[in-house]
Amino acid sequence: MADEQAQKAFPVSWDQFHRDARALAWRLSGAGPFDAMVCITRGGLVPAAIVARELGIRVIESVCIASYHEYKTQGGLQILKGLGVELQKHGAGEKVLVVDDLVDTGTTFKVVRELLPKAHYATVYAKPAGRPLVDTFITEVSQDTWIYFPWDLGLSFQPPLGKGVVA
């Protein structure tokens, strides 16, 4: 994020992420059926596995796009791997579900929407700037919130939110 001083921290445990990803699958169960799924790597890999299991989706492809560099700095978009041959059979993306962990500014989804304009787009978390590009999501967080996903965390002390509060 651009203004790191104004960031709010939102740490997500494995348990919470699993519950949220299953809730996403539950919401998506009424939007399908889907013949195939595209997960946006790397963040979309974990929710895609959970959603695919819950919805019985077996054809899973990935689009590899790097938008964060140096961990917290969102930089220029790099498409590292496009759609595979199997997904090209779906044309504009009808009956295709695209899954990511988070939509932040929407830059990544804009690129993928050019490839699959008729696909259904879903994320576990959404920020206001990217929210219009998502069809289904579970939790909206403020634009100045940095989500700490469980795969980015280790076990450590978390200081209290209030300034001057002693734990």
N, C-alpha and C positions, 0 to 999 in steps of 0.2 A: 504494500500500500504506500501511497505517496507520502502521507503525513503520519509518520510513525508515532509522534508524540501524542496524537489524539486517539490512538487505537484503544479499543476495549478488547479484553481477552475473553474468549469463549472456548474453554477446554472441553473436549468431548471424549468421554470414556468409550472403551470398546462396547460395553453393555448398552450405553446410550445410543451409540452409532448403529448397533445391530437393531435396536428397537425402532429407531428412526427409519432405517432402510427397509425394515419389514412393514412399517406404516406406509412407506412409499409404495411398496408392492401392493399393499391392500388397496390404496387409492387407484393404482394403475390397473387393478383387476377389472374395473369397470370401464376402462378406456380401450382395452384390447378387443379381440386377441391380437397378439403380435407374433409375426412369423420369425422375426430376427431382432437381435439387439446389437447396438453399437455402443461400446463404452469408450469414454474419452480418457486416455491414460495421461497420467498415472492415477489421479484421484478417483476416477470412475471405476477402477477395477474392483474395489471392495464392494461398493453398493451394487454394481452390476452382478457380481456373483450371488449376492443375497436375493436380488430381485429376480434373476434368472431361475434360481432354485424355486422361489415361491410361485412364479408364474409358469414354470415348466418350459422356459425358452431354452432351446438347445443350440441354435445357430447364433453364435456370439462372435463379433468382430471388434476390432479396436481401431480407433483413429488416434494417432500419437501426435499431440500438439503440446509444445512447450510455450507457456506464457509467463511463467515465473522464473526468474533467474536470480541467483544469489539469495535463495530461499524466500525472502519477503518482497522483493522488488519485481513488479510486473513490468516486463519489457516487451520487446518486439515479438510478435507471434512467429513461431517456427513450426511448420508442418513436417514432422519427422517420418510419418507413415500415413498414407491415405487409405481409402477403402479397398478391401480385398475383392477378388473376383466374385465370390458368393454374394456379397452385398450389392454388387453392380447389377445383379439380376432383378433387384427390387426397384430399379429405376429411380424415381424421385423420392422413394422412401416410404411408400404406402405400407402399412402394417409393420413398420420398423420403429423400434423404441431406442432412443438415444439417452444414455444415462451418464451423469457425472456427479461428483460429490457436492459441488458448489457452483453456482453461477455468481460471479462477482460483477464485472463490468459488462459481461455478455459478449466480449470480443471473440472468445473461442466458439461459442454457439453460433455467432454470425457466420463464421467460416464454415462450420459443419452444415448449417442451414443452406448454404449455397450448394453443397453436395447432395443433401437430402431435404429438400424443402417441404415435403409432405410427411416427414417423420413426426413422431410424438416425442417431445423433449421433456426430460424429467431430471430433477436434482433433489438431493436430500435437503440442502440448504440454499437459500436465495438471498441476495442483497438487492436493494431497490434499483440500482442502475441496470442490473441484468434481469430482473424479474419479468419484464415484458417478453423476453425471449424463451421463457419456460412455460410449458403447458401444465405440468404437475410438479409440486414441491411439497415439502413437509413444514419446514421452519424458515421464517424470514428473520434475518438479523440486520442490524443497521450497517450502513456502508463503511463506517469507521471501526467495525468489529473484525478482529483477526481470529479465525477459527483455528484452534489447535486440534488437529485430528489425532486419533489414538495412535496411528502409525508414526506420528512425528514426536510422540511424547515418551518419556520414561517416568518412573516413579520418583517424584520429588515434592518438596514442600511448596505449597501455593500460598503466597502472602494474602492477608485479608484485603477486601476491595477498598475499604475506607482508609483514607489517609490518617496516619497516626494511630491506627488500631493495632494493638499488640495481641499476637496470637496466644 
